[in-house]
């Protein structure tokens, strides 16, 4: 649920060119790196790749669990 995201930050390390005719494939994955039971929040480190190349650097999201 996108409404649970309370914080998000990233920087683009490489542009993603999206051809009009074919579009582009973007693969996004995430790993929970911290859980704070006191605040009911998790920190997720995200990785995004396009054509096998990493396109985001230092992508972090914090989300509420409740």
N, C-alpha and C positions, 0 to 999 in steps of 0.2 A: 504494500500500500504506500504510494508516494507521499501520502499525508503524514506518514510516520518519520520521514526524513527531516531531521532538525538542523542538520549542518551538512554541507557538501563543498568540497574544494578540489580543484585540479588545475593543471596547465597542459595545454596541447604541446606535444613535442614534435609532431609531424602533421602536416595538413592531410585531410582525407578528401581526395578528388572523387566526386560522384558523377560518373558519366550519365547523361540524360537517358540514353537508350537502354543501358543495362543496369543502372543503379550500382550499389556497392554493398559488400558484405562486411559487417562489423561484428566482431566477436567480443563479448563483454563477460568477464567472470569476476567473482569476488570471494574473498576469504575473510572470515571474522577474525580480527586480530585482538579484540578486547571486549569483555563483557563486564558491565558495571551493575551489579544487582541492586545497589543503593539507589541509583537513578533510573533503573530499568532501561538502560541504553546499551547499544552495541556499536562498535566501530568496525567498519568494513573497508578493507583495502581493495580497490577495484583495478582491474587490468583490462584495457581495450586494445584490440589489434585489428588492423585492416591490411589485407594481403600479406599476412605474416609479420607485419611491422608494428611495433608498439606505437600507439598514437597519443596516449595520455601519460603524463608523469605525475607522480604523487597524488593520485586520485583517492580521496578518502571520503567516506560518508558515515555519518552518525545517525542512528535511527532509534526511535522509542520502541520498546517491546510491548507496552500495554496500550 
